Amino acid sequence: MDWPAQGERMEDPSRFEEFARLATEQRNPRTLDLDTLDIAGILERISAEDRTVPEAVAKEIPFIARAVELVVASFRAGGRLFYAGAGTSGRLGVLDASECPPTFGCDPELVQGVIAGGYGALVRAVEGAEDRAAEGEQAMLKCGVGPKDTVIGLAASRRTPFVVAALAQARLLGARTALVTCTPRADFALEVDVAICPEVGPEVLMGSTRMKSGTAQKLVLNMITTAAFVRMGKAYENMMVDLLATSEKLVERGRRTVMTVTGADRSAAARAIEEAGGSVKTAIVMLKLECPRAEAEARLARAGGFVRAALGGTP
């Protein structure tokens, strides 16, 4: 499909009809009286609609699981995860990517968010950025996307030119691809390895996809990266053990994790983390097995970074 150049108006009637058919552009019959409600009434309607989002996401778990498998395969091959999106979707991708290093102790390059219009679009809307297909293609080339990588497009309406072009270019470069959209799966034929399509229905405010659609995308991204990093050994039981202690809160969380797992008191946990070079997982193995740092690190290396396996259990 040929997309309009920057600044060009879309006067093609077929495009008008395409937009009119989009699930994300429909009117919500439950909120037709929105402008007559008092503040509490507006909030109640929003809340009622929001409660339907988790159920829509839950129905997509088989497809989310497939996306996680793609991401884990990329990580194990030395590849990366990229999100490509525009507007709210793009901001959510950048947000999820930025939260991975402090949560999972990963390299900031491992998960990256690419937003139409560049990082300036994070805080201020960039006019027409989502329609620039060529920039989506160039973004993938600039990032050096290749066969080891996974690229996940984020587009509530499924037809965002920047995202469609980025995914097409990523496929040409050999990358694994996925799409997160709130359009029914039957309504499009975009070539990706997996499509995740939580059908949240029309928004409270027609077309405002920062609402239910944005919430659904945020839930899906939380699931993808959390599940992928758990499968990469970044958790023990249900605790973060590779977090970066970049704030007082995270320093204390690391100590509390060691205390919880090993039964050590606060001072012993702090001392063990220091002796482990700041590594919570190494400190856990040192204390649990009463072994020196070198042995703990060797055990973790043989276990692929999984604390449970390093302690003699099954990862």
N, C-alpha and C positions, 0 to 999 in steps of 0.2 A: 504494500500500500504506500502511496506517495503522501508524505506529510507536508503541511504548509511550511514555507520558509518563515524565519523569524520576522514578526511584524505583519505577516499576511493573514487576512481574515478568512475564516472558513465559511464560504457561501454555498458550498455544495449541499443541496437538499439531502442527499444520501447520508452525509455526515450528521446533519441535524437529526435524521431519523435514527441513526446509530446511537447517538447520545440519548435520545428519547426512550430507546429500548433498554438501556443499561439498568440493571437491578439497583445500582447505587443512585440512580436519578429519579426513582419513583417517589410518589407521595405516600406518606404513611397515613392510612385511614384512621389510625387511633389518635392522631394528633392534629386533626383538621381544625380544632378549636384552640390551638396553642396560644394564639394571640389574645384570647379572651380570659385566660386563666390568671389567677394571682400567682405570686412567687412560689408558694408552697405547691400549688397545682402544677406549675411548670416542672418543678423539681421532681414531683411524684411521677409525672409522665416519663421524664428522662430516666429516672431510676428503674421504672418498670421495663422500659426498653433495654436498658443495660443488663438487666438480669437474664435476658435471653441469649446474650453473647457467649458465655461459657459453654452452654449446651451446643451451640453451633460449632464452636471450636472442637469440642469433644468428639463430634461426629467425624472430624477430619483426622483423628489420631492415626489411622493406618497410613495416610499420606504424609503426615508429619513425621512418622517413624521412618518412612522411606527417605525423606529429606535429611534426617539425622544420619542415616546410614551413608548418604553421599558425603556429608560433612566429615564424618569420622574417617571415611576412606581417604578424603583429601588430607586431613591432618596427619594420618599415619603415613601418607606418601610424601609428606613434607610440603603439602600444598596449603592453600589459604581459603578462607570463606569471605566472599564479598556480598554485600547487599547493594542493590541498585534501586533507587526510588526517587520520587519527586514529591515536593510538598510534605504533608504529614507523613506519608509513607517513607520518604527519604529521611526525614528527621528521626523517625523511629529506628531505622536501620543504623544511622550514625550513633544514636543513643545506645542501642544494644551492643554495638561494636566497642564503644568507648568504655562500657562497663565490664567487659571481659577481662582486661588485664588486672585490675585490682581484685576482682572476684576469683579468678582462676590462675593468676600468676603467669599469664601467657604473654608472648611478645605482642606489642601493639600492632604489628604488621599481620598477625595471624587472622584477625577478624577486622574487616574494614567496611565502612559505610561510604557509599558513593551517592551523592545527592545532586540532582539536576540543578544547575545554577551555581554549583560550588559551595564551599562552606559558608559563604555569606548568606546563602538561602536558609541556613539554620535559624537565623534570627530575623530575617526580613524576606518576604516573598519576592522572588525574582520573576518579573513579568515574562510569560511565555516559555520559561525554562523547560517545562515538562514536554513541550511540543518539539523540541530540538533533537530529532532522532540522531543526527550526525554527532552530536555531543555525547550521546549514549554510547555510540560505537567508539568514539575517540577515548572515552573514559576507560573502556576495557583495554584498549591498546596501551594507554598511558600507564595503567596499573600492571601491565605485563601479564595479563591473565593467560593461563595455559592449561594443558591437560591435567595437571595435578590439582587444579583449583575447582571450587564450587561457587557458582554465582546464583544468588537468589534474588529474583526481581520482586519488588513490592509495589503493587498497583491495585488499589481498591476496585477500580473500574475495569481492570485487565487490559485496557487499550492505550495506556500512556505511552506515547511515541518514544520518549527517552528510554523507558524501561524495556519496551519491546525490542528496540534497536540494540540495547545493551545485551539482552539475552541472545539475540540472533548472532551478534558478534562473538559473544562468549562461546557459543556452540561452534562457530567457525574456528575458533582458537582451540577447540578440543575440550573445553571445560564442562563439568557437570552443571546442569541447570535446574532451577526450580522456580516456581512462581507462587506468591501468596496474594490472593485476590478474593474479594467478596462477591464476585460474579459466579453464578452457577457453572459448574464444570461443563455442562452440556452447551453452554452459550459461546464457547470459543474453541479454537483448534490451534492455539499457539504451541509450537514444538518445544517442549521442555521435558526433562526426565520425570518430573513429578509436579503436579499442580495441587496446591492446598487451597481449598475454596470454602471457607466458613460462610454460610449464607445467613447473614444477620438481618436481611430485609431492609426496607426503606428506613432512612434516618428520621429522628424526631423532627429535625429541621431539614427539609428536602435537599439532598445533595451534599450535606455537611459531613463528609466522610472522615472528618477528624473525630467523630463521635463513635458510634458502634463499630464502624469499619476499622477505625484507628485502634480501638480497644482490642478488637479481635486480632489485628496484626501484632500488637504488642504481646498478647498472650502467646501467639504462635512463636514469635521470636524468642521469648523467654524459654519456651519449651525446647526449641531447636538447640540453642547454645548450651542450656543447662544439661540436657540429655547428652549432647555430644561431649561435653567436657567431663561429665561423670564417667562416660565410657572411655575417656582418655586418662582416667586415674586421678582426676582432680578433686575427688571427694572420698572421704572415709566414713562409712555409715551415712549419715545425712549432714556431714560437716565439711566445710571448705578447708582443705589442708594445703592448698597452694596459693592462698591469698597473699597479696603484697601488702606489707604493713606500712602503708603510706599515710596513715593518720593515727592519732591516739586510739580511736575507736577500733581500728583494725589491729593495732598492736595488742590491745586487751582481748580482742576476739581470738587472736592466735593463742595467747596464753590460756584463755578459758577453754579452747579446744583441746590443748595438750592436757590441761588439768582434768577435763571431762573424760578423755580417753584413757589416761594413765593413772589417775588418782593422785597425781602429784599436787603439792600445794603451789601457791602462786609464785613464790620465789624459786622453787625448784623448776617449775615450768619455764619461767623467764630465763633461768640459767641454762636450761637445756636448749632453748631456742637460740640463745646467743652462741653456745658451743656448736650448734648445728649450722652456723652461718646464716641464721635468720630463717631457716627452713622448718616450718611446722611439721611437715610429714617426717623429715629426718629426725627431729626431736622426739616425735612419737615412737618411732622404731627404736631409737637409742634407749629411751626410758623403759619401753615395754620389754625389750630383749636384754636390757642392761649391757649394751654393747657400745663401742666407740663410734664416732662419726663415720670413719672410713668404712666400717663394716655395715653400718646402717645405709650409707649411700650405695654400697655395692649391692646390698639386698634389694633396694628400691630399683636400681638399674636392671637387675635380673628380672624383677617383677614388672617391668614396664611402667614403673611409677605408681603402681597400685599398692597402697599401704597394707590392705588386707592380705594380699599375696606375699608381701615382704615379711609379714608377721607369721606366715605359714598357712594362711587360709586361701580360699578361692576368690579371685578377683570378680 
